[in-house]
């Protein structure tokens, strides 16, 4: 029994024992690795670019936010009375809202001995 090669898949060059590559063979041997290398370089470039633009910005300046003082609630204190007693140029209603947000208050009920952070200017 003899095996014969498909003439489309393998072609021998004249005077040579090495088979010549077909178009499909050249694509598989050269095109696919080139395509994979190009894709890998593109992914590496995207990650390198993201790393350059995603730098943490360190700063020596003070942290942004409100300055606050701690006030201890006494018997009969309300948010209105605490906000009114604060030496601030802010309106009382706005200051009450800031106190409630700063202390995560769900209600206006205050308990004696409770400590509240009150914004100051």
C-alpha positions in Angstrom: 0.0 0.0 0.0 1.3 3.4 -0.8 0.2 6.7 0.6 -0.2 9.7 -1.6 -0.2 13.3 -0.6 -2.9 15.7 -1.5 -1.4 17.9 -4.2 -3.1 21.0 -2.8 -1.8 20.5 0.7 1.9 19.7 -0.2 3.8 20.8 -3.2 7.5 20.0 -3.6 9.8 22.5 -5.2 11.7 21.2 -8.2 15.0 19.8 -7.3 14.3 20.0 -3.5 13.1 17.5 -1.0 11.4 20.3 1.2 7.8 20.9 0.6 6.7 24.4 -0.4 4.1 26.1 1.8 0.7 26.8 0.4 -1.1 30.0 1.1 -3.0 28.4 4.0 0.3 27.1 5.4 1.9 30.6 5.2 -1.1 32.1 7.0 -0.9 29.5 9.8 2.9 29.7 10.1 3.3 33.5 9.9 -0.1 35.2 10.1 -1.5 33.7 13.3 1.6 34.3 15.5 1.9 37.8 14.1 -1.8 38.4 15.0 -1.4 37.0 18.5 1.8 39.1 19.1 0.0 42.3 17.9 -3.0 41.6 20.2 -0.6 41.0 23.1 1.2 44.2 22.4 -2.1 46.1 22.2 -3.3 44.8 25.5 0.1 45.6 27.1 -0.1 49.2 25.8 -3.7 49.6 27.2 -2.6 48.4 30.6 0.5 50.7 30.5 -1.6 53.7 29.5 -4.1 53.0 32.2 -1.3 52.7 34.8 0.1 56.1 33.8 -3.2 57.9 33.9 -4.4 56.2 37.2 -1.8 57.6 39.5 -2.8 58.5 43.0 -2.4 62.1 43.7 -0.6 62.7 47.0 -1.0 66.0 48.6 0.4 67.7 51.7 -2.5 70.1 52.1 -5.1 69.5 54.8 -8.0 67.2 54.2 -11.2 68.8 52.9 -14.2 68.9 55.1 -15.8 70.6 58.0 -14.2 71.7 61.2 -16.4 70.7 64.1 -16.5 70.9 67.8 -17.9 68.3 70.2 -21.0 69.5 72.1 -22.5 67.4 75.0 -26.3 67.5 75.0 -27.8 68.7 78.3 -31.4 68.3 79.6 -33.8 70.3 77.4 -31.4 70.9 74.5 -32.8 70.7 71.0 -31.0 70.9 67.6 -32.4 74.4 67.3 -30.9 75.6 70.6 -27.5 74.0 69.9 -27.4 75.5 66.4 -28.5 78.9 67.7 -25.8 78.9 70.4 -23.1 78.3 67.8 -21.1 81.4 66.8 -21.4 80.8 63.1 -22.4 82.9 60.1 -24.5 80.0 58.9 -28.3 80.1 59.1 -29.8 78.1 61.9 -31.9 75.8 59.7 -28.8 75.0 57.4 -26.7 74.4 60.6 -29.4 72.0 61.9 -29.2 70.0 58.7 -25.4 69.9 58.8 -25.5 68.7 62.4 -28.0 66.0 61.6 -25.9 64.8 58.6 -22.6 65.0 60.4 -23.9 62.9 63.3 -26.1 60.5 61.2 -29.2 61.5 63.1 -32.5 59.9 62.0 -34.7 62.0 64.4 -34.5 65.3 66.1 -34.7 63.6 69.5 -31.6 64.2 71.6 -30.6 62.4 74.8 -28.8 64.1 77.7 -25.1 63.2 77.6 -25.2 62.5 73.9 -22.1 64.0 72.1 -22.7 65.8 68.8 -20.3 67.2 66.3 -21.2 70.8 65.5 -19.7 72.6 62.5 -17.7 75.7 63.2 -16.3 78.3 60.9 
